[in-house]
Amino acid sequence: MPASIERFSSDVPTEKLVETLDRDGCAIVEGTLSEAHLAGLNADLDQIIEDTAPGVPNHIEFMQPFYGFETIRIDGLPGKSPTYVDFVEHDRLIEIANHYLQPHCAHYLLNTAQLIQIGPGETAQDLHRDDQAWMHHPKHAHAAPFSQPQLEVEGLFALSDFTRQNGATRVVPGSHRWPLDRVPTEDELAFAEMPAGSAVYYLGSTMHSGGANQTTDQSRRGMFSGFVVGWLRTEENFFLSTPIEAVRAMPERVQSLLGYDSYLGIGVVDVGSPRARL
């Protein structure tokens, strides 16, 4: 029997969601985006997407196939979408981060805020675990790496319908507990098929990837957002992607998630908190 991702309605208790993430490393919540957030995110990003060509002008050449040649990626969403700023401090992902990350750090940070639109003809991305961005972290040398605390938690939010044909995210339930060298079989692979407004939440140690878009006329639009423990360097550099003038108008909680509170003695400016610059 093919693998599947357990799904819930938007009123699922966080405790039940965490129980499923503990067991499977992933879960789908339908209706997680309000109608206002779904419409606002699409409206904020429509013109930017129209003006952006597929592919990434990335100076790290070997990463280009991973990012995709028919995929539009736009990061730095806090500086580009007012709706994202309102969304990020209210989404269920905050509660998930409170459970998995907060016990292991003084505070956590926004790690990624990225629009990913998979266009027709795109091939499937390689399966991967996002927390291996920090491949030199001691947990990856541990005999049982997935017994160690999580480094990050994430959500992929459907801004359009996700289908298997148009590139729905591929996820391997249970892989957060596997040895690093285990390769999934076809029947262990699940597809996060879900209507617009839904989200697939997953742990940084769960194997997943963007799916192949086998259509000729549909683009699969999603938003990738996640948090990381505050003592690691984030994947996105929000200090450069988000103008400080925009940050000054944001709620204090979002400013903190973007890195404007020092982490004890880390990330200081003039031997003090970068918040002074705000």
RODO-2510 file (C-alpha; in nm, 4 decimals, decimal comma):
residues 278
     n   res          X          Y          Z
     1     m     0,0000     0,0000     0,0000
     2     p     0,1487     0,3409    -0,0969
     3     a     0,2539     0,5736     0,1833
     4     s     0,0246     0,8592     0,2810
     5     i     0,0433     1,1742     0,4902
     6     e    -0,2086     1,2043     0,7715
     7     r    -0,4284     1,5098     0,7233
     8     f    -0,6342     1,7228     0,9573
     9     s    -0,8775     2,0114     0,9487
    10     s    -0,7676     2,3550     1,0700
    11     d    -0,9119     2,2999     1,4190
    12     v    -0,6755     2,0109     1,5004
    13     p    -0,5240     2,0559     1,8498
    14     t    -0,1521     2,1302     1,8390
    15     e    -0,0932     1,8350     2,0732
    16     k    -0,2414     1,5974     1,8128
    17     l    -0,0339     1,7573     1,5380
    18     v     0,2863     1,7183     1,7426
    19     e     0,1971     1,3542     1,8138
    20     t     0,1729     1,2933     1,4378
    21     l     0,4975     1,4807     1,3681
    22     d     0,6716     1,2707     1,6344
    23     r     0,5504     0,9539     1,4639
    24     d     0,5618     1,0440     1,0925
    25     g     0,7747     1,3591     1,0687
    26     c     0,5018     1,5257     0,8600
    27     a     0,1311     1,6164     0,8579
    28     i    -0,1122     1,8064     0,6351
    29     v    -0,3522     2,0657     0,7756
    30     e    -0,6229     2,1790     0,5361
    31     g    -0,7573     2,5333     0,5624
    32     t    -0,4559     2,6544     0,7580
    33     l    -0,4413     2,9816     0,5607
    34     s    -0,7354     3,2141     0,6064
    35     e    -0,9055     3,3326     0,2882
    36     a    -0,7581     3,6779     0,3535
    37     h    -0,4041     3,5458     0,3927
    38     l    -0,4323     3,3234     0,0840
    39     a    -0,5652     3,6068    -0,1316
    40     g    -0,3196     3,8594     0,0155
    41     l    -0,0112     3,6437    -0,0362
    42     n    -0,1019     3,5770    -0,3977
    43     a    -0,1811     3,9444    -0,4620
    44     d     0,1447     4,0598    -0,2982
    45     l     0,3528     3,8211    -0,5084
    46     d     0,1733     3,8088    -0,8458
    47     q     0,3671     4,0954    -1,0036
    48     i     0,7031     3,9860    -0,8601
    49     i     0,6474     3,6376    -1,0018
    50     e     0,5506     3,7804    -1,3402
    51     d     0,8750     3,9786    -1,3473
    52     t     1,0938     3,6819    -1,2418
    53     a     1,2314     3,4230    -1,4834
    54     p     1,2550     3,0541    -1,3898
    55     g     1,5886     2,9283    -1,2656
    56     v     1,8209     3,0844    -1,0129
    57     p     2,1189     3,3066    -1,1041
    58     n     2,3126     3,1300    -0,8320
    59     h     2,6888     3,1589    -0,8138
    60     i     2,6999     2,8094    -0,6590
    61     e     2,6683     2,6247    -0,9890
    62     f     2,6153     2,2743    -0,8500
    63     m     2,3018     2,3965    -0,6680
    64     q     2,1227     2,5086    -0,9838
    65     p     1,9681     2,1679    -1,0715
    66     f     1,8502     2,1408    -0,7094
    67     y     1,6737     2,4780    -0,7285
    68     g     1,5224     2,3893    -1,0677
    69     f     1,5388     2,5277    -1,4203
    70     e     1,1607     2,5704    -1,4600
    71     t     1,0986     2,6876    -1,1046
    72     i     1,0630     3,0469    -0,9873
    73     r     1,2070     3,1117    -0,6406
    74     i     1,1695     3,4398    -0,4546
    75     d     1,3101     3,4743    -0,1048
    76     g     1,3051     3,7580     0,1480
    77     l     0,9252     3,7539     0,1723
    78     p     0,9134     3,9716     0,4880
    79     g     1,0388     4,2627     0,2783
    80     k     0,8143     4,1859    -0,0193
    81     s     0,4782     4,0818     0,1255
    82     p     0,2930     4,2719     0,4011
    83     t     0,0576     3,9741     0,4231
    84     y     0,3503     3,7443     0,5065
    85     v     0,4515     3,9701     0,7966
    86     d     0,1007     3,9422     0,9408
    87     f     0,0868     3,5677     0,8733
    88     v     0,4211     3,4567     1,0153
    89     e     0,3619     3,5395     1,3804
    90     h     0,0149     3,3823     1,3843
    91     d     0,0572     3,0551     1,1963
    92     r     0,0486     2,7152     1,3689
    93     l     0,4185     2,6789     1,2890
    94     i     0,4929     2,9094     1,5839
    95     e     0,3328     2,6567     1,8202
    96     i     0,5258     2,3727     1,6552
    97     a     0,8519     2,5680     1,6941
    98     n     0,7680     2,6383     2,0577
    99     h     0,7448     2,2629     2,1141
   100     y     1,0470     2,1391     1,9173
   101     l     1,2937     2,4304     1,9228
   102     q     1,2316     2,6518     2,2255
   103     p     1,3520     2,3921     2,4826
   104     h     1,6919     2,3843     2,3102
   105     c     1,7681     2,7525     2,2586
   106     a     1,7216     3,0951     2,4150
   107     h     1,5025     3,1860     2,1169
   108     y     1,4573     3,0697     1,7588
   109     l     1,4810     3,2546     1,4270
   110     l     1,3033     3,2684     1,0952
   111     n     1,5144     3,0478     0,8715
   112     t     1,3404     3,0631     0,5349
   113     a     1,0593     3,2644     0,3759
   114     q     1,0446     3,1742     0,0115
   115     l     0,7976     3,1555    -0,2771
   116     i     0,8468     2,8384    -0,4855
   117     q     0,6495     2,8149    -0,8094
   118     i     0,7133     2,4915    -1,0014
   119     g     0,6443     2,5403    -1,3709
   120     p     0,5371     2,2920    -1,6403
   121     g     0,8124     2,0509    -1,7401
   122     e     1,0093     2,0778    -1,4149
   123     t     1,1698     1,7515    -1,3020
   124     a     1,1468     1,6166    -0,9495
   125     q     1,3956     1,7581    -0,7014
   126     d     1,6326     1,5183    -0,5260
   127     l     1,4998     1,3888    -0,1960
   128     h     1,6789     1,5541     0,0946
   129     r     1,6613     1,6526     0,4615
   130     d     1,6707     2,0281     0,5149
   131     d     1,8672     2,0091     0,8386
   132     q     2,1656     1,8743     0,6449
   133     a     2,2281     2,2361     0,5445
   134     w     2,4215     2,2206     0,8729
   135     m     2,5963     1,8959     0,7790
   136     h     2,8835     1,9650     1,0176
   137     h     2,6558     1,9839     1,3203
   138     p     2,7454     1,7087     1,5739
   139     k     2,3983     1,5489     1,5466
   140     h     2,4869     1,4195     1,1985
   141     a     2,7877     1,2326     1,3404
   142     h     2,5807     1,0813     1,6210
   143     a     2,5159     0,7061     1,6105
   144     a     2,1419     0,7797     1,6216
   145     p     2,1155     1,1314     1,4708
   146     f     1,7365     1,1449     1,4817
   147     s     1,7325     1,0819     1,8557
   148     q     1,8866     1,4293     1,8863
   149     p     1,6857     1,7540     1,9225
   150     q     1,5400     1,9028     1,6044
   151     l     1,7301     2,1943     1,4519
   152     e     1,4387     2,3290     1,2464
   153     v     1,0672     2,2965     1,1721
   154     e     0,8982     2,3952     0,8473
   155     g     0,5801     2,4348     0,6525
   156     l     0,5061     2,4321     0,2807
   157     f     0,1872     2,6317     0,2216
   158     a    -0,0234     2,5751    -0,0893
   159     l    -0,0992     2,9052    -0,2631
   160     s    -0,2570     2,7019    -0,5463
   161     d    -0,3908     2,3466    -0,5536
   162     f    -0,1179     2,0825    -0,5187
   163     t    -0,1656     1,7700    -0,7298
   164     r     0,0627     1,4829    -0,8111
   165     q     0,0592     1,5963    -1,1754
   166     n     0,1601     1,9595    -1,1128
   167     g     0,4454     1,8995    -0,8688
   168     a     0,2997     1,8313    -0,5243
   169     t     0,5735     1,8052    -0,2615
   170     r     0,7043     1,4511    -0,2138
   171     v     0,7483     1,3430     0,1491
   172     v     0,8769     1,0204     0,3077
   173     p     0,6756     0,9643     0,6292
   174     g     0,8840     0,8179     0,9100
   175     s     1,2173     0,9073     0,7464
   176     h     1,3027     1,1425     1,0352
   177     r     1,3872     0,8258     1,2288
   178     w     1,5872     0,6498     0,9562
   179     p     1,9638     0,6031     0,9264
   180     l     2,1132     0,8690     0,7011
   181     d     2,2035     0,6204     0,4285
   182     r     1,8620     0,4541     0,3939
   183     v     1,7014     0,5109     0,0509
   184     p     1,3194     0,5037     0,0310
   185     t     1,1358     0,2644    -0,1961
   186     e     0,8620     0,3934    -0,4273
   187     d     0,5858     0,2743    -0,1936
   188     e     0,7404     0,4706     0,0966
   189     l     0,7023     0,7971    -0,0954
   190     a     0,3897     1,0104    -0,0372
   191     f     0,2608     1,3137    -0,2270
   192     a     0,1287     1,6195    -0,0410
   193     e    -0,1784     1,6630    -0,2608
   194     m    -0,3893     1,9377    -0,1030
   195     p    -0,6160     2,2290    -0,1934
   196     a    -0,4966     2,5893    -0,1897
   197     g    -0,4820     2,7242     0,1651
   198     s    -0,3507     2,3974     0,3120
   199     a    -0,0058     2,3287     0,4552
   200     v     0,2212     2,0310     0,4929
   201     y     0,4214     2,0705     0,8136
   202     y     0,7395     1,8670     0,8568
   203     l     1,0569     1,8359     1,0627
   204     g     1,3989     1,9355     0,9361
   205     s     1,5053     1,5695     0,9508
   206     t     1,2208     1,4444     0,7278
   207     m     1,3078     1,3500     0,3686
   208     h     1,1126     1,5428     0,1040
   209     s     1,1446     1,7229    -0,2286
   210     g     0,9554     1,9229    -0,4872
   211     g     0,7659     1,6976    -0,7277
   212     a     0,7826     1,6837    -1,1064
   213     n     0,5359     1,9075    -1,2902
   214     q     0,4038     1,6823    -1,5650
   215     t     0,1472     1,9325    -1,6954
   216     t     0,1790     2,1663    -1,9903
   217     d    -0,0242     2,4552    -1,8536
   218     q    -0,0257     2,4539    -1,4708
   219     s     0,2171     2,6083    -1,2239
   220     r     0,2258     2,4819    -0,8668
   221     r     0,2659     2,7804    -0,6350
   222     g     0,3778     2,7243    -0,2765
   223     m     0,5311     2,9206     0,0096
   224     f     0,8126     2,7722     0,2157
   225     s     0,8506     2,9043     0,5701
   226     g     1,0478     2,7676     0,8632
   227     f     1,2246     2,8322     1,1932
   228     v     1,5662     2,7285     1,3238
   229     v     1,7290     2,7288     1,6672
   230     g     1,8773     3,0725     1,7299
   231     w     2,2395     2,9635     1,7642
   232     l     2,2685     2,8461     1,4022
   233     r     2,3233     3,0654     1,0965
   234     t     1,9978     3,0931     0,9031
   235     e     1,9697     2,9804     0,5409
   236     e     1,8381     3,3215     0,4333
   237     n     2,0189     3,6456     0,5108
   238     f     1,7250     3,8643     0,6114
   239     f     1,9502     4,1571     0,7038
   240     l     2,0200     4,2019     0,3320
   241     s     1,6890     4,0864     0,1814
   242     t     1,4636     4,2943     0,4086
   243     p     1,5181     4,6730     0,4081
   244     i     1,5678     4,8075     0,7599
   245     e     1,3037     5,0748     0,6931
   246     a     1,0493     4,7955     0,6432
   247     v     1,1712     4,6123     0,9558
   248     r     1,1143     4,9241     1,1680
   249     a     0,7420     4,9086     1,0868
   250     m     0,7077     4,5389     1,1760
   251     p     0,5798     4,3976     1,5081
   252     e     0,8534     4,3374     1,7654
   253     r     0,7960     3,9614     1,7464
   254     v     0,8724     3,9604     1,3728
   255     q     1,1761     4,1840     1,4255
   256     s     1,3057     3,9283     1,6737
   257     l     1,2424     3,6380     1,4338
   258     l     1,4451     3,8246     1,1697
   259     g     1,7457     3,8416     1,4040
   260     y     1,7214     4,1864     1,5614
   261     d     1,7710     4,0484     1,9121
   262     s     2,1209     3,9233     1,9878
   263     y     2,1508     3,5626     2,0994
   264     l     2,3252     3,6082     2,4343
   265     g     2,6670     3,7248     2,3045
   266     i     2,6096     3,6197     1,9432
   267     g     2,5080     3,8571     1,6655
   268     v     2,5904     4,1759     1,8534
   269     v     2,6393     4,5213     1,7018
   270     d     2,8697     4,7622     1,8868
   271     v     2,8828     4,4976     2,1616
   272     g     2,5065     4,5265     2,2047
   273     s     2,1735     4,4202     2,0602
   274     p     2,1141     4,4955     1,6897
   275     r     1,7702     4,6155     1,7986
   276     a     1,9355     4,9475     1,8830
   277     r     1,9601     5,0073     1,5064
   278     l     1,5810     5,0020     1,4873
***
